[in-house]
C-alpha cells in the first residue's frame, strides 16, 4: 500500500510531530503507532504517513464498550490505515474478566492489558518502537494526578521509555485537532473521557479548567514542570548511583545518611521501585525519617509484605513471603540434591517452612533451626522463605544452610564425584539466594581439593561481572598464587555465560562441569556454542550434572521475583 497523503502539504503541526518522532526513533527504526480512534493517536498516525519508518497501526479493543461503538472505532482506524498506507493489526482484551479474576483498579488493569497487547502486536509487525499519542494536555493531567496521590516527584510521562515513544507531549490536544481538520481527517471521541467518576476525567473536565481560569496556560506550565522534574530526577538518580555502591540493592546506611536530601530521596525511591513498591512521598520520607532517627537496626513496613530495614549497618528493601505450601515427600526425585534417598521410609517427610520447635542434628550436636538461622545471619524477613525437609519437628535439611548428620549421601556408597561437588555448588547457590541474588554457585577444584569458591554477588557489590564463576576463579588464582589453572576443574550450577567462558579460556582452565542449561546467556550451547570455535586451547566440558536440582533452584528464584521476593529461591 502507498500513503494517500501528500507529505509536502502536511500541516506544520503534524510535520513537527513527525520530525520529533523520527528524532526519538531515528531511522532505520521501524515504528508502529497505537491508534484508538481518538484525535491524538489519529493525528500521530497521519503525521507519520508516507514515512518509511512507519510499518503498521495497532488497535486494541478493551471489551468495555458497546459492540456498535467498538466496530465504529475499528472501521475508522481501518480507513486511516488505508489512507496512510500501512497494515492494521488488532487485538481484543477482556479487561472486565481480568479485573474479576485478579481485582484491581479498572483503569490500571486496562492499561496493563493494553500495553501487553501492543507489545505483542508490535512484535508481529516487526516494529522496533511503539508511538503513543499522549499530548501536552495528557501530561498536565498526569502531573496533577501525581500531585493528588502524593508522588515523590511530579515527573509526568517520559518521551521515551524502552521502545515506547510519545512524540506529541509538546503539543496541545486542540492544536492536533486543528491539524486533523486541515487534513480533513475524522476522529472519534471516547465517551469515557466525560465520565466524572474517573479521576482522570474529573481532572480533565473540572480541575484543569478551574486552574486555567485562575492562571491561563497552566497546562503548558504543568507539562514543562514535568520535563524539569524528570531531568532533576534522572540527575539525582545517576548521582545517587555514583555515590552509593550497591543501588538499587543494599547500601551502607551511614553513607546514605551523610548524603544531601535530594540524593537520599533518589536512593530510597530507587530501592522502593526495585522492591516492587509504589514510590510516593510518604514512603520515601518515612524511610528517610527512620534513617535519620537512629543508627541501630530497624524495620519499617512500606507495603503489604515489604519492609525497609537496616541490619548490619546496611539498608535494604525486602519482601517477607513464607514458603507457599507444604509438600509431602515420597519419591527420591522430590528430595533436595544434598539429601540421600536413604532418608525415605518410616514416618512421612515434608518440604515446608520453619515452625516453632524445629531441631536439626549437626556434627556438633542438636540445634534449634531458629538459632542456626540467627548464627548464619539470615535476615529476619528471609527466614520464613527458606524451605526445610522435616519429619515432624526433626529437620534433615535447611535450604542453603545445613544438612543433618546422616541425611547426606552414605559413606562408602559410590557417588559420581561431579555430583558430589555439584551438591556443594548448590549449597553456595543457596548463599546467593539468601542474599537475594540469582542463585548460582561455583567452586574450583585442584587435586580433589577446593581452592576457590563463589556465588553470585552482582547486586551486593554493584558489579555486573561478579558472577559466581568469576569470583571462584579469582579466589582460586589468589589461593594458588598463579593465574593459570590448567589442572583445575570449575563446577558451577548454571551453564557459563560468554564472559565467564572467556575467563575460563584466559586462565587455561582444564575442565568445566555445569548443572542447568542457561537459556538466556549460555555460551556452551544454551544460546550459542563458543566451545566449538577454534581456540588455541579449550577446557573439557561436562554439562547436565544434577541439572534438575540446579534448574529448580533457578525456577524458584524467578517465580519468587515475579511475586516480589527473590529470597524465596
N, C-alpha and C positions, 0 to 999 in steps of 0.2 A: 504494500500500500504506500501511497505518497501523500504527504501532508497537503490538505486542501486549504492552505494558509499562505499568504504572501508575506514572507519574513521581512521584506523591506517596508511593508506597510503596517507592521505590528505597532500597537500603541506604545508610546515611550515608557509608560509604567511597566507594561508587560515585558518590554525589551530589557529594562533594568533588572527585573526579576530573573529573566533568562540569563543575563550576564552574571548575576550573583550566584545562581545555581551552578553555572559552569566553573566559577571560581571555587565554590565549595567542593565540587567533584570534578576536577579538571579532566579533559579527555586524556586517555581513551575510556574513562569511566562509562559504564552503562547504567542509565538512570531509569527507574520505574517510578511513576507518580501515583500515589494513593489518592483516588478520587471518589468522594462520597456522592457527588452531585451538587454539593453546596458551592456557593460562589467562589470561595477561597481556593479550593482544590481545582475547580474547573479553570479558574484563571491561571493557576500554576501550569496545568497541562497545556493550555493554549499558549502560554508564554514559551514553552519548550517545543512547540510544534515545528517540525522541519529540522530539528537538531539531530545529527547522527547519534548523539549520546542517549536520546530518548528511545527506549526499546519497548515499553508497554505501559498501559494503565492498569491499575489494580483496584478492585472494588470489593468491599466486604459488606455483606448483609448480616446484621446482628440478630435478626429474627425477632425484633421487638415491635415492628410497625405493621400496620395493615398491609395485606398482600398487594392491594392495588397501589399503595404508596411505594412499596418496595419495588414493584415492577416499573413504576414510573421513573424511579431513581435509576434503575438498571438501564432502561431504554435511553434516558438522557446521556448516561455515561457511554453507552454503546455508540450512540450517534457522535459523541465527542471523539471517541477512539477512531472512528472512521474519518472524521474531519482532520485529526492530527496525524493520521496515517500509521498507527501502531496497533498491535493486538490488545484486546481487553481480556484480562484474566479475573475471574470472580470466585468468591468462596462465601459460603453461608456458615455462620457460627450460631450456636444456640446459647445465648447469654443467660436467658432465664433458667434453662436447665442447669447450666454450670453454677449459677448462684444458688439454686435449690440444693444442689449436691454438696457445695463447699461453703456456702454462705458468703458474706462479704458485701461491700458496697456495690450497687448495681453499676455505677459509672466505672469503678475500678475493675470489676470483672469484665466489663465490655472492653475497656482499654487493653487489658491483658490478652484477651482472646483476639482482639483486632490486630495487635502487633504481632502475635504469633502467626495469624493468618497471612498478614502482609509479608512476613519473613518467608513463609513457605511459598507464596505466590512469586516473590522476587527471585527466589532460587529457581523456580520453574521457568521464569522468564530469562534467566541468565543475567540478572541485574546485579551490579555491584553496590548500588545505592538506592534508597527509597526516599523520594522527595515528598514532604508533607506540607500542606497549605496553611499552617498556622501563621497568623498575621500579627501586626503590632497590637491590635486590639486583644487578641488572644493572650499575648504576652502581658499586657496590662492586667487582664483578668487573673492570670496566673500569679502575678506579684501580689495582688490584693488577697487572693485565696491563701497564698503562703503566709501573708501577714496575719490573716484571721486564724489560721491554725497554729501560729507560733513557730514558723520555720526558723532555723538557726540563721539562714541568710536568705535575702529576697532575690535569688539569682535567676528566677524565671526558667525559661526553656532554652537550652543551648542551640546555636545554629547548626551545630554538627555534633552528633554523638554516635560513635561507631559508624554504621552505614546510613543512619537517619539524617536527612538534610531538611533544614527549614529556611529556605531562601527568601520567604516573604515576611520575616519578622520585622523588617524595617518599613513595611508598607501597611497603611491602614486598610481596613475592610472596605470602606466606601471608595477609596481610590482604586482598589482592584475591581470593584464593580463598575466603576467608570470605564475601565479598560475593557470589560466584558460588553458593556453597552456599545462602545465604539466598534467592537468586533462583531456586533450582532449575535452574541453567543448567550443563549438562555442558561439559567441555573435553577436549582430548587432549594428553597429554604426548609430546614428541618424544624417542624413544629415543636420539637422537644426543647428548642432554644427559647421558647416562650413560656415554658413550664417553670413557674417561680418556686416550685418545691425543690428544684435542683439548685444547688448552691451556685454553680457557675452561671446559670440563667439568672438567678437573683442578682449576682454581682454585675452581670452584663446589662440587665434591664432596669435595675434600681440603683445600685450603689454607684457605679461609674457615672451615670447621668447626673446624679446629685453632686458628685465631686467635680464634674466638668462644669456644672453651673457655678460652683464656687471658684474654681480655678480652670478656666478654659484651656484645653490642650493637655489636660492631666494624663490622658492615656499615653501620649508620646513621651512624657516625662517619666512615667512609670516604666515604660519599656526601656528607656535609657538607663534608669536606675538598675534594671535587671542586668544590663550589659556591664555596668560599672561594678556591681556586686559580684557578678560572675568572674570578672577579671581579678578582683581582690581575693575572692575565694580560691581561685586557681593559684594565685601567687602565694597565699598563706599556706595552702596545701603543699605546694612544692617546697617552700621554706621549712615547713614542719618536717617533711620527709628528709630534708637535708640535715636538719639539726638533730633529729630523733631517730636513731638507728632502730630498726625493727618495725616501724609503721607499715601497715596498719595492725600488726600483731602486738606483742608485748613491748612496752617501753619502760625505761627506767623512770620511776615516779619522781625521784628527786630532780632529775634533769628536766622533766616536764614542768615541775613546779617552778623552776627557775626561769622559764620562758615568759615572754610577754603574753598578755591575754589573748591577742589575736592568734598566736601560734598555738597556745593551749586549746583554744576553741577549734582550730583547724585539725589538730591532732585527735581530740576527743571525737569530733564529727567523723573523721576517717575511721576510727576504731569502731564507733557505733554502726556505721554503714557496713563495714566489713563483717560485723557480727550479725547482720540482718535486722538491725533495729532502725526504726524510723528516726531520722535526725531532726530534732526540734530543739528550740531554745531551752525549754525546761530541762530536758535530759542533759544537754551539753552543760548548762550551768549547774545542774545538780552534781554531775561528776566533778566539775571544777571546784565546787564548794567543798565536797568531801576531800578532794586532793589538798585544798588549802587548809583544811581543818585539823590535820594531824599527820604524823609520819609513821604510824603503825599500820597493821593490817586492817582492812575494812572491806565491806561488800555493800553495793547499792543496787537494788533492783531497777533495771531500765527497760524491761519487757516482761511478758508473762512468765518466761522461763530463762531470762537472760539477765546477767549481772555484770556490772563493772566492779572489779575488785583489785585491791593491792595485796600482793602476797610476795614475801621475799624481796620487798622493795621494788616490785615491778607491777605496772598497771596493765590490765588486760580486760577485754570484754568477752565473757564466756557464757555458754548456754548449758543449762543443767537439765539433761534429758536422761531419765533412767533407762535401763535395759528394757526393751519394748515388751518382751514376753518370756515366760519360762518354757523351755523346750525339753521334753523328755528324751534322754539319750539311750538308744538301744542298739545302735549299729556302729561298727568301727569308723565308718566314714563320717559319722557325726561328731567324733572326738576332735579336740584341738590337736594340731600336729605334734605338740610337745608331749602328748599323753599316750601311754601304751594301751593297746586293746585289751591287755590283761585286766584292766580295771572293770571291764564289763562283767556282768553276772552279779548275783546277790541282790541287795536292795537297789531300788531304782536310782539312776543318776539323772541330774538335771543341769542344763545350762541356764543360768539365771543371774539376776543381780544380787548384790550383797544383802544380808539380813542380820539382825542383831544376834550375837552369839556364834557367828561363823568362826571356825577354827581351822587352821592348816598346820600339818606336821612337817617341819623343816629339819635339816640336819642338826640344828642347834636346839631342837625341841619344839613343842607346840606353841603356836602364836595365834592371837586373835587377828583376824583379817583386818579389822579396823586399825590395829596398831601397825600392821605391816604396811598399810597404805599411808599412814601418817609418817612412818620412818622413811618411806620411799618418796616422801614429799609430793604425793599425788594431791593436786588441788582439791579442795572440798567439793567443788561443783562437778568434778570429773569422776569422783568415786562411785557414784550411783550408776555411771555409764559403763563401768568395767564388768565384763562377764566372768562368772565363776562356774567351774564344774564342781558339783557338790553331790554328796549322798547325805541327805538330811542336813545336819549342821557341820558335817565333816567336809571340808573343802579340799579338792585334789589339785586344783589349778586356778590361779588368778591371772587373768589376761595381762600380759606384758610385765608381770612381776615375779611369779614363782610357780613351780610345780612341786607338789608334795612328795616327800620321801616315798619311794615305791610306786609312784604313779608314772614315772618316766619309763623309757624302754628298759627291759630287764637286762642285767649284766650277763654277758656271755652269749646273748642271742645275736645272730647275725643281723647286722644293720648296715644298710648301704651307707658308707661314710659320708657321701654327699648329702644324704637325707639328714644324718645326724647334725652336720654343720648347718644345713638349711634351717633346722629347728632352732638353732642358736641365732641365726639371722632373723628368724621370725620373732624371737624374743626382743631383738634390737628394734624390729619394726614396731613392736608394742611400745617401746620407749618413745618412738616418734609419735605414735597415736596419743600417748599421754600428754605430749606437748602440743597437740593439735596440728601436727604436721602430717603430710602424706606418709602413710605407714610403710616405709621401705627401710629395710635393714641390710647391712653388708658387713662382711668380715674378710680379712686377708690371712691366708694360711701359708706357712713355710715349714716343711718337715712335720706336719701334723700339729703345729702349734699356732695359735692365734697371735699375729704380730701387729694387727691393726683392725679396728672395728669402727663402725659409724652408723648413724641413722639420719634421715633427712632432717635438716635444720635450716631450711631456706627462710622460713618465716621468722624464727627466733633470731637468726643472725642478719636478717635483711639482705641475704646474699643468694641470688638465683642459682649460683653454682654450687651451693652447699648441699649437694646430693649425697646420699649415703655412701655411694661408691667413692666419690671424690674424698670424702672425709676419711674413709677407711684406707684408701691408697696413700693419702698424706701421712696418716698415722703409722702405716707400715714403713714407709720410707724413713720417717723420723726414728722409729724403733730400731731399724736395721742399720741406719747410718749410711744409706745408699739410695740412689734414685732409681736404679734398675731392679726390677722384680721378676726376672726371667724364671726363677724357681718357685714362684708364688702362685696361689690359686685365689681368685676373688669369688666369693659366694654371696649372691645378692638375691633378694626375694622378688625383684622385678627386672625384666629384661632391660639392659642398659640403654640409655639414650645416646645419640651421636656424640655428645660432649664426653660422657663417661667412657664410651668405647674408645674415643680418641685418647683419653687419658691412659687407658689400658695399653694402647699401642705405644704411647710415648714412654711408658715405664717398662716396656718389653715384657709385659705380664705373660706368664706361661699358660694360664688356664682361667676360664670363666665358667662358673656354674650359676644358672639363674632359675628362678621359680616360674612366676606367671609371665605370660606374654604381655608386652607393652603395646597396646593398640593405639596409643596416642603418639609416642615418640620412639618406639622401639627401633634400634639400629641393627638388630640381628634377625630380622625377618618380620617383626611385628608391624612395622611401617615400611622400612627399607632394609636391605641386606648389605651393610657395609663390609661385613666379614669377607664376602666373596670378591672384593676388589683386589687389585694387585699390590698389596702391601709387601714391603720387604720382609717383614716377619708378622705373624699374627697368632693370637692365642688359640689354643684348643678350646672349644665351646661345647658345653652340655646344657640344654635347656629343659624345662618342664619338670624339674625336681620339686616335689611337693607343690605342684602347680595349683591344685585345687585349694589347698590351705592358703597359699600366698594370694591367690585371686580373691578368695572370700574375704581376706583381711582388707583388701583394697575396695571390694564391693561395699562392705560395711562402712568404710570411710566416706565413699561418695553418697551413699544413702543418708548417712548422718549429716553430711554437709548440706544436702537438699533440705533436711529438717532443721538446719541451723546449728548443728553441733558436731564438728569433726572429731571430737574426742571420743565419740562412740565407736570409732573404727577399731 
